Amino acid sequence: MINPFALGLHFLRSQLRSLAVPSTSYAGRTVIVTGANGGLGLEAARHFVRLGAARVILACRSTERGEAAKADIETSNPSPAVIEVWPLDLCSFDSVRAFCCRADQELDRLDVLLANAAMLSLDSTKMAEGYEMQVTANVISNFLMVLMLLPLMKRTAARWNVETNVTVVASEAHFFTRFVQKDQPQIFESFRPGSAMEERYGTTKLLDILIAEELAERLDAGSAGASPVIVNTANPGLCKSSLFRDVFFIGRILVASMVFLLGRTSEEGSRALMAAATGGRETQGKYVDSGKVDSPSQLVQSKEGREVRQRVWGELMTILEGIEPGVTLNVNQGPA
Ligand SMILES: NC(=O)c1ccc[n+]([C@@H]2O[C@H](COP(=O)([O-])OP(=O)(O)OC[C@H]3O[C@@H](n4cnc5c(N)ncnc54)[C@H](OP(=O)(O)O)[C@@H]3O)[C@@H](O)[C@H]2O)c1
């Protein structure tokens, strides 16, 4: 049962938390930021460059917008970092596969994967790869990418004796979803037609949290309790960005008013993503809310949530095997 008063207080507490400017060095590190051409992704990529990363890959669905972002970062940060724009469209499994194969072949290390790209839409007719578009982009493709990049991240950890970090950007919106599909016999199948669109974005973010928790547990279980690959989720809070561009007019006015009163700039929001990406072992499997490990929604923490998590994980692994046979073995295999 969603308690609006408690949720409102939770939102305010998190939103009013101040976020320190990131200062951890990334010297010598290689980083991928998806959706890096604008909003929080662009600002996070700018921080990584400023903090000395050797190689920063801007993974963008529009190369043109990616190149503009690269020029913008280079102007604000004259640094020796190699900034590259690589195409990645999370609405296409072929694009995700091509991106990950390229990373596996061309990168000698991958220290941070900031899975930031996502979309928000209320349009039930927009489909991609047979699923409603947000489910494809925000969930299925995101974890196809994570699992395909795991061997490279495990190799990086083993070769340089470092922890590597996957941060999946979640949202406070996951608190507000009833997740009506959880009662269906096949959860992902029920996302094929668009329904309950008012809570769809929040549901995709809830799924991200459930899957990231399960993945982190499994990685730890396969590494004597201490996987060198850290997987966490990050909530940047309400921020000014283009995320709400497809929301209907009145909705946009409402969001714009909230952002005006309480919102962070994209740069401030990106600090929350940086905090999670730098969080280390204490953030393994955790929800990092505005820079601090915090509790996700009651559903995630409940017995029912843990059962749903198992079902979601099982269904997702079947889907991912259908897209890229053998990819699920990457969770348990050691560094290749
Ligand atoms: N802004 C907020 O208040 C807020 C709050 C909580 C969580 N978040 C999360 O923060 C993250 C960043 O969002 P933002 O606020 O910075 O929004 P944004 O400005 O809309 O940025 C989203 C990024 O994702 C990219 N993207 C969208 N669909 C894609 C696809 N199919 N393939 C590849 N890239 C795609 C966008 O590329 P294009 O420019 O080509 O569309 C853009 O670069 C998201 O995960 C969002 O859910 C935001």
The ligand as an ORCA input file, in Angstrom:
! r2SCAN-3c Opt
* xyz 0 1
  N      15.681     14.193    -14.531
  C      15.170     13.647    -13.444
  O      14.437     14.290    -12.669
  C      15.470     12.214    -13.100
  C      15.024     11.704    -11.870
  C      15.301     10.387    -11.531
  C      16.014      9.607    -12.418
  N      16.436     10.109    -13.615
  C      17.184      9.229    -14.518
  O      18.399      9.869    -14.864
  C      18.856      9.338    -16.124
  C      19.224     10.483    -17.039
  O      18.054     11.181    -17.381
  P      18.023     12.742    -17.682
  O      17.173     13.348    -16.627
  O      19.379     13.257    -17.887
  O      17.153     12.752    -19.022
  P      17.553     13.145    -20.502
  O      18.110     14.506    -20.550
  O      16.324     12.844    -21.300
  O      18.696     12.115    -20.880
  C      18.408     10.790    -21.204
  C      19.520     10.274    -22.086
  O      19.174      8.928    -22.463
  C      19.285      8.842    -23.864
  N      18.395      7.834    -24.420
  C      17.052      7.798    -24.396
  N      16.609      6.742    -25.081
  C      17.695      6.095    -25.547
  C      17.893      4.942    -26.335
  N      16.872      4.237    -26.824
  N      19.144      4.551    -26.624
  C      20.201      5.259    -26.168
  N      20.082      6.370    -25.433
  C      18.839      6.784    -25.128
  C      18.912     10.221    -24.378
  O      19.346     10.371    -25.718
  P      18.598     11.399    -26.717
  O      19.092     12.748    -26.365
  O      19.033     10.911    -28.057
  O      17.124     11.238    -26.486
  C      19.668     11.074    -23.383
  O      21.017     11.142    -23.731
  C      17.723      8.458    -16.642
  O      17.994      7.103    -16.333
  C      16.516      8.922    -15.843
  O      15.541      7.928    -15.738
  C      16.189     11.405    -13.971
*
